[in-house]
Amino acid sequence: MAFHKRQKISRARGSRTHGWGRLHRGSGNKGGAGHAGSGKKADGKKPHYADRVFGRHGFVAQNHQVEQITINLKDIEQQLAHWIAQKHAVMTAGVATIDLSKLGFTKLLGDGRVTHKLHVTVTSASEKAVEKVKAAGGTVAVTA
């Protein structure tokens, strides 16, 4: 014998929730998808977090710092032969001349050892890097 189940939509018409409690969102009995849950204590908490769920928040920093693209001395030592072959660096009289600004670097850092005499042109350099290059017999030209 077939059993006729009464439709939910026919119950509690005229009430605030129409028989669906607090979770009816047009997505079956699961109450919706994504952020459609009721939160703690049903609809009472929604205004507290609903404004902050989507969109951008916070503040925009006004100092606009430019991101430094750095390179260490050990990386220069590794890439030196390749840069000379590619004509990004020039070797004259045992001194390698490199313009790091043309290679896209903005700061020279002092990690690593220097085994070649280098003449490096860069926007900024750390004190440690300048000391190591000078100790190896090279120079660092810092441009503004």
C-alpha positions as a printed NumPy array, in Angstrom:
array([[  0.   ,   0.   ,   0.   ],
       [  1.358,   3.413,  -0.982],
       [  2.013,   5.945,   1.734],
       [  1.183,   9.561,   1.039],
       [  3.541,  11.917,   2.836],
       [  2.25 ,  15.405,   3.339],
       [  4.425,  18.074,   1.698],
       [  6.384,  20.362,   3.996],
       [  5.227,  23.427,   2.128],
       [  1.681,  22.949,   3.26 ],
       [  2.564,  23.253,   6.942],
       [  2.859,  26.395,   9.044],
       [  1.937,  28.846,   6.304],
       [  1.829,  32.343,   7.708],
       [  4.412,  31.731,  10.398],
       [  7.755,  33.416,  10.22 ],
       [  9.615,  30.279,   9.217],
       [  6.859,  28.413,   7.293],
       [  7.701,  25.192,   9.07 ],
       [ 11.359,  25.146,   8.085],
       [ 12.813,  26.206,  11.427],
       [ 15.649,  28.659,  10.696],
       [ 17.663,  26.842,   8.056],
       [ 15.574,  26.782,   4.885],
       [ 17.592,  28.265,   2.046],
       [ 16.03 ,  26.662,  -1.024],
       [ 18.59 ,  23.878,  -1.072],
       [ 16.655,  20.978,   0.361],
       [ 16.944,  20.024,   3.982],
       [ 20.607,  20.882,   4.354],
       [ 19.984,  24.588,   4.869],
       [ 22.015,  25.824,   1.921],
       [ 25.648,  25.698,   0.878],
       [ 28.761,  27.701,   1.54 ],
       [ 28.208,  30.46 ,   4.07 ],
       [ 24.456,  29.792,   4.337],
       [ 24.652,  28.277,   7.834],
       [ 22.891,  30.071,  10.607],
       [ 25.827,  30.547,  12.957],
       [ 25.466,  30.21 ,  16.692],
       [ 21.944,  30.817,  18.054],
       [ 20.457,  30.887,  14.559],
       [ 19.738,  34.274,  13.01 ],
       [ 20.665,  36.236,  16.127],
       [ 24.417,  36.091,  15.386],
       [ 24.312,  36.642,  11.629],
       [ 24.621,  40.426,  11.627],
       [ 27.833,  40.183,  13.657],
       [ 29.838,  38.243,  11.104],
       [ 27.912,  38.534,   7.841],
       [ 29.45 ,  41.929,   7.059],
       [ 33.002,  40.622,   7.406],
       [ 32.806,  37.356,   5.473],
       [ 33.298,  38.616,   1.932],
       [ 35.303,  41.392,   0.306],
       [ 38.48 ,  43.221,   1.213],
       [ 39.262,  44.239,   4.766],
       [ 41.878,  46.062,   6.735],
       [ 43.803,  49.151,   5.759],
       [ 46.173,  50.097,   2.967],
       [ 49.72 ,  50.923,   4.01 ],
       [ 50.718,  54.388,   2.89 ],
       [ 54.488,  53.904,   2.909],
       [ 54.605,  52.108,  -0.488],
       [ 57.868,  50.288,   0.104],
       [ 59.569,  49.041,  -3.041],
       [ 60.381,  45.364,  -2.892],
       [ 64.118,  44.696,  -3.036],
       [ 65.335,  42.092,  -5.521],
       [ 68.47 ,  40.805,  -3.849],
       [ 71.428,  38.672,  -4.864],
       [ 74.191,  37.2  ,  -2.717],
       [ 77.889,  37.116,  -3.512],
       [ 77.809,  33.305,  -3.723],
       [ 75.19 ,  33.565,  -6.489],
       [ 77.385,  36.009,  -8.411],
       [ 80.298,  33.572,  -8.123],
       [ 78.128,  30.756,  -9.468],
       [ 76.68 ,  32.795, -12.353],
       [ 79.805,  34.703, -13.344],
       [ 80.984,  32.354, -16.129],
       [ 77.457,  32.18 , -17.552],
       [ 77.06 ,  35.978, -17.476],
       [ 80.409,  36.447, -19.229],
       [ 79.337,  33.989, -21.941],
       [ 76.   ,  35.791, -22.305],
       [ 77.76 ,  39.224, -22.428],
       [ 76.01 ,  40.402, -19.237],
       [ 79.421,  40.759, -17.568],
       [ 82.819,  41.706, -18.987],
       [ 86.162,  40.247, -17.903],
       [ 89.079,  42.641, -18.485],
       [ 92.559,  42.248, -17.01 ],
       [ 91.311,  39.77 , -14.406],
       [ 88.516,  42.052, -13.187],
       [ 84.895,  41.107, -13.849],
       [ 82.635,  44.12 , -14.412],
       [ 78.947,  43.498, -13.665],
       [ 76.001,  45.913, -13.708],
       [ 73.429,  44.203, -11.472],
       [ 70.806,  46.869, -12.216],
       [ 70.689,  45.73 , -15.854],
       [ 70.248,  42.148, -14.65 ],
       [ 67.246,  43.2  , -12.557],
       [ 68.784,  43.153,  -9.067],
       [ 68.464,  46.076,  -6.672],
       [ 70.578,  45.014,  -3.674],
       [ 73.826,  43.111,  -3.155],
       [ 74.061,  40.94 ,  -0.036],
       [ 77.195,  39.501,   1.552],
       [ 76.499,  35.771,   1.854],
       [ 79.292,  33.695,   0.308],
       [ 82.982,  34.069,  -0.576],
       [ 84.517,  36.188,  -3.322],
       [ 87.277,  34.499,  -5.321],
       [ 87.41 ,  36.907,  -8.29 ],
       [ 88.139,  40.602,  -8.492],
       [ 84.78 ,  42.212,  -9.12 ],
       [ 83.658,  45.678, -10.123],
       [ 79.947,  45.67 ,  -9.274],
       [ 77.444,  48.443, -10.01 ],
       [ 74.195,  48.146,  -8.022],
       [ 71.471,  50.358,  -6.515],
       [ 72.271,  49.374,  -2.91 ],
       [ 74.608,  46.997,  -1.11 ],
       [ 75.096,  45.731,   2.413],
       [ 78.214,  46.72 ,   4.337],
       [ 79.297,  43.091,   4.583],
       [ 79.097,  42.657,   0.804],
       [ 81.165,  45.806,   0.176],
       [ 83.816,  44.644,   2.666],
       [ 84.129,  41.209,   1.059],
       [ 84.407,  42.585,  -2.487],
       [ 87.047,  45.123,  -1.409],
       [ 88.982,  42.419,   0.475],
       [ 89.174,  40.436,  -2.769],
       [ 90.562,  43.479,  -4.613],
       [ 87.33 ,  44.681,  -6.249],
       [ 85.009,  47.641,  -5.947],
       [ 81.292,  48.245,  -5.446],
       [ 79.678,  51.304,  -7.046],
       [ 76.372,  52.164,  -5.394],
       [ 74.051,  54.25 ,  -7.57 ],
       [ 71.176,  56.328,  -6.225]])
